[in-house]
């Protein structure tokens, strides 16, 4: 008779035949061969029980608003992380710690307005970064300098502010044209007279009014320290030189007194 002898044994057999859930695959994900697909599940945060062997993680079309410190479990082999079409507005500087092997990161179609260079420092192997369709007006040059292996960058469809603040990014783009994707869609939004104007079409004359040698906070602190020191040193130097000159003039006059003829008066 076997498993089919009674309804209870039938149910037990069916439960035995059902594949057991993977211990490294969250309930909201579908996992196979190192790939975890957790998209379209109304998630508000990154699942914590992901397998350490995960190489591809899909998290698109969820409701993730913030990536806080260490939002991801230890995923030393993660190569691709996809987070498009969330509501992501803030990424903490420690959010991507532990993802050093990452080669591709998709943050497109979110609400990002600012990015910290420190956020990307752990991603020394990142080759492709997609920041398209966000709310970026500027991008700190340190963000791109933190990615030495970057080969493809998507920045299109952001409300870029084409003023002095975009000068560092403009310089980077001019020197790395081959890395920029969808160049024709990289357009100014502000000021109004430059709306829809291609950023890469801007020339040096567009930034003529910008101060090329703008000073950082460190430079101002250095000036505050060096200024009084230089002033004091100049006073001592002038005093010393004045003393030397006076002494020299006195020494020049003394021989004349020594050689002055004696006048003898008759008795």
C-alpha positions as CSV (number, residue, x, y, z in Angstrom):
1,X,0.0,0.0,0.0
2,X,2.9,2.4,0.8
3,X,2.3,6.1,1.0
4,X,-1.2,5.8,-0.4
5,X,-2.7,3.7,2.4
6,X,-4.6,6.6,4.1
7,X,-5.2,10.3,3.6
8,X,-2.8,11.2,6.5
9,X,0.0,9.2,4.9
10,X,-0.7,10.7,1.5
11,X,-0.3,14.2,3.0
12,X,3.0,13.1,4.7
13,X,4.3,11.8,1.5
14,X,3.5,15.0,-0.4
15,X,5.3,17.0,2.3
16,X,8.3,14.8,1.9
17,X,8.2,15.2,-1.9
18,X,8.0,19.0,-1.6
19,X,11.5,20.6,-2.0
20,X,12.8,22.2,1.2
21,X,13.4,25.9,1.2
22,X,16.9,27.0,0.8
23,X,18.4,28.2,4.1
24,X,20.2,31.1,2.4
25,X,17.1,32.3,0.5
26,X,14.7,34.7,2.1
27,X,11.0,34.0,1.8
28,X,10.4,37.0,-0.5
29,X,13.1,35.9,-3.0
30,X,13.6,33.3,-5.6
31,X,17.1,31.8,-5.5
32,X,19.1,29.6,-7.9
33,X,22.7,29.2,-8.8
34,X,24.0,32.1,-6.8
35,X,21.2,34.5,-8.0
36,X,18.6,36.0,-5.6
37,X,15.6,37.7,-7.2
38,X,13.9,39.7,-4.6
39,X,12.2,42.2,-6.9
40,X,8.5,43.3,-6.9
41,X,7.8,42.2,-3.3
42,X,7.1,45.6,-1.6
43,X,10.3,45.3,0.4
44,X,11.2,48.2,2.6
45,X,14.7,46.9,3.4
46,X,17.3,44.5,2.1
47,X,16.6,40.9,3.3
48,X,19.1,39.8,5.9
49,X,19.2,36.0,5.4
50,X,20.8,36.0,2.0
51,X,23.4,33.3,1.3
52,X,27.0,34.4,1.5
53,X,27.5,32.8,-1.9
54,X,25.1,35.1,-3.6
55,X,26.6,36.6,-6.8
56,X,23.6,38.4,-8.2
57,X,21.0,40.3,-6.2
58,X,17.8,41.8,-7.8
59,X,16.0,44.3,-5.6
60,X,14.2,46.4,-8.1
61,X,10.6,47.6,-7.9
62,X,10.3,47.7,-4.1
63,X,9.8,50.4,-1.5
64,X,13.3,50.8,-0.2
65,X,13.8,54.4,0.9
66,X,17.1,54.4,2.8
67,X,20.2,52.2,2.8
68,X,21.5,52.6,6.3
69,X,24.9,51.5,7.7
70,X,25.7,47.9,6.7
71,X,22.4,47.4,5.0
72,X,23.7,44.2,3.4
73,X,24.8,41.0,5.0
74,X,28.3,39.8,4.3
75,X,28.3,39.1,0.5
76,X,31.9,38.8,-0.4
77,X,31.1,37.2,-3.8
78,X,28.4,39.7,-4.9
79,X,29.1,40.9,-8.4
80,X,25.8,42.5,-9.5
81,X,23.5,44.6,-7.3
82,X,20.3,45.9,-8.9
83,X,18.1,48.5,-7.0
84,X,16.2,50.4,-9.7
85,X,12.6,51.7,-9.3
86,X,12.6,52.0,-5.5
87,X,12.1,55.2,-3.5
88,X,15.8,55.4,-2.5
89,X,16.7,58.9,-1.3
90,X,19.6,58.3,1.0
91,X,22.6,56.0,1.0
92,X,24.7,56.0,4.2
93,X,28.4,56.2,3.9
94,X,28.7,52.7,5.4
95,X,25.8,51.2,3.5
96,X,27.9,49.2,1.0
97,X,30.6,47.9,3.3
98,X,31.4,44.3,2.6
99,X,30.6,44.4,-1.1
100,X,34.2,44.8,-2.3
101,X,33.8,42.3,-5.2
102,X,30.9,44.3,-6.7
103,X,31.3,45.0,-10.5
104,X,27.9,46.4,-11.4
105,X,25.6,48.6,-9.4
106,X,22.2,49.9,-10.7
107,X,20.6,52.7,-8.7
108,X,18.6,54.2,-11.5
109,X,15.0,55.5,-11.3
110,X,15.2,56.5,-7.6
111,X,15.1,59.8,-5.6
112,X,18.8,60.4,-5.0
113,X,19.8,64.0,-4.7
114,X,23.3,63.7,-3.2
115,X,25.9,61.0,-3.0
116,X,28.9,60.8,-0.6
117,X,32.3,59.8,-1.9
118,X,32.8,57.6,1.2
119,X,29.8,55.5,0.1
120,X,31.7,54.1,-2.9
121,X,35.1,53.7,-1.3
122,X,34.6,49.9,-0.6
123,X,33.7,49.3,-4.3
124,X,37.2,49.1,-5.7
125,X,36.2,46.7,-8.4
126,X,33.0,48.5,-9.7
127,X,33.1,48.7,-13.5
128,X,29.5,49.8,-14.2
129,X,27.4,52.4,-12.3
130,X,23.9,53.5,-13.3
131,X,22.6,56.7,-11.7
132,X,20.1,57.6,-14.5
133,X,16.7,59.0,-13.7
134,X,17.4,60.3,-10.2
135,X,17.3,63.9,-8.8
136,X,21.0,64.7,-8.9
137,X,21.9,68.4,-9.6
138,X,25.6,67.9,-8.9
139,X,28.0,65.0,-8.3
140,X,31.0,65.4,-6.1
141,X,34.2,64.5,-8.1
142,X,35.3,62.3,-5.2
143,X,32.5,59.9,-6.0
144,X,34.1,59.0,-9.3
145,X,37.6,59.2,-8.0
146,X,36.7,56.4,-5.5
147,X,36.0,54.1,-8.5
148,X,39.3,53.3,-10.1
149,X,37.9,50.4,-12.3
150,X,34.9,52.3,-13.6
151,X,34.3,51.6,-17.3
152,X,30.6,52.6,-17.9
153,X,28.7,55.4,-16.2
154,X,25.0,56.3,-16.7
155,X,24.0,59.8,-15.6
156,X,21.3,60.8,-18.0
157,X,17.9,62.2,-17.1
158,X,19.0,64.0,-13.9
159,X,18.2,67.7,-13.3
160,X,21.8,68.9,-13.6
161,X,22.6,72.4,-12.4
162,X,25.0,73.8,-14.9
163,X,26.7,76.4,-12.7
164,X,30.2,76.6,-11.0
165,X,29.2,73.6,-8.9
166,X,29.2,71.2,-11.8
167,X,32.7,72.3,-13.0
168,X,34.6,69.3,-11.4
169,X,32.1,66.8,-12.9
170,X,32.3,68.6,-16.3
171,X,36.1,68.2,-16.2
172,X,35.8,64.5,-15.4
173,X,33.3,63.9,-18.2
174,X,35.6,65.7,-20.7
175,X,38.5,63.5,-19.8
176,X,36.4,60.2,-19.7
177,X,34.1,60.6,-22.6
178,X,34.5,56.9,-23.5
179,X,33.0,55.9,-20.1
180,X,29.9,58.0,-20.3
181,X,26.8,56.2,-21.7
182,X,23.9,58.0,-23.4
183,X,25.8,61.2,-23.8
184,X,23.0,62.9,-25.7
185,X,20.7,62.6,-22.7
186,X,23.2,64.3,-20.3
187,X,21.5,67.7,-20.3
188,X,21.4,70.8,-18.2
189,X,18.2,71.7,-16.4
190,X,19.2,74.8,-14.6
191,X,19.7,77.7,-15.3
192,X,16.7,78.2,-17.5
193,X,18.7,79.6,-20.4
194,X,20.7,76.3,-20.5
195,X,17.7,74.0,-20.2
196,X,18.2,70.9,-22.4
197,X,21.7,72.1,-23.3
198,X,24.2,69.1,-23.5
199,X,26.7,69.3,-20.6
200,X,29.5,68.0,-22.8
201,X,28.9,70.8,-25.3
202,X,29.9,73.4,-22.6
203,X,33.3,75.0,-23.2
204,X,35.8,76.7,-20.9
205,X,34.2,80.0,-21.5
206,X,31.1,78.8,-19.8
207,X,33.0,78.6,-16.5
208,X,35.0,81.8,-16.9
209,X,33.2,83.4,-14.0
210,X,34.1,80.6,-11.7
211,X,37.1,80.9,-9.4
212,X,39.6,78.4,-10.6
213,X,41.6,78.6,-7.5
214,X,38.8,78.3,-5.0
215,X,40.2,77.6,-1.5
216,X,39.0,74.7,0.7
217,X,38.5,74.9,4.4
218,X,41.9,73.4,5.0
219,X,43.5,76.2,2.9
220,X,41.7,78.9,4.9
221,X,42.9,77.3,8.2
222,X,46.4,77.2,6.9
223,X,46.2,80.9,5.9
224,X,44.9,81.8,9.4
225,X,47.9,80.0,10.9
226,X,50.6,81.1,8.5
227,X,49.4,84.8,8.3
228,X,50.2,85.8,11.9
229,X,53.4,83.8,11.9
230,X,54.6,85.5,8.7
231,X,53.7,88.9,10.1
232,X,55.7,88.2,13.3
233,X,58.6,86.8,11.4
234,X,58.7,89.9,9.1
235,X,58.8,92.2,12.2
236,X,61.8,90.3,13.6
237,X,63.5,90.2,10.2
238,X,63.1,94.0,9.7
239,X,64.3,94.7,13.3
240,X,67.3,92.5,12.7
241,X,68.2,94.0,9.3
242,X,67.8,97.5,10.8
243,X,70.2,96.7,13.6
244,X,72.7,95.3,11.1
245,X,72.5,98.4,8.9
246,X,72.9,100.8,11.9
247,X,75.9,98.8,13.3
248,X,77.5,98.7,9.8
249,X,77.2,102.5,9.4
250,X,78.7,103.0,12.9
251,X,81.6,100.8,12.1
252,X,82.2,102.7,8.9
253,X,82.4,106.1,10.7
254,X,84.7,105.0,13.6
255,X,88.0,104.8,11.5
256,X,87.7,108.5,10.6
257,X,87.7,109.4,14.2
258,X,90.7,107.2,14.8
259,X,92.7,108.8,12.0
260,X,91.6,112.4,12.8
261,X,94.9,114.5,13.2
262,X,95.7,115.8,16.6
263,X,95.9,119.6,16.9
264,X,98.6,120.8,19.2
265,X,98.1,124.2,20.7
266,X,101.2,126.3,21.4
267,X,102.0,127.2,25.0
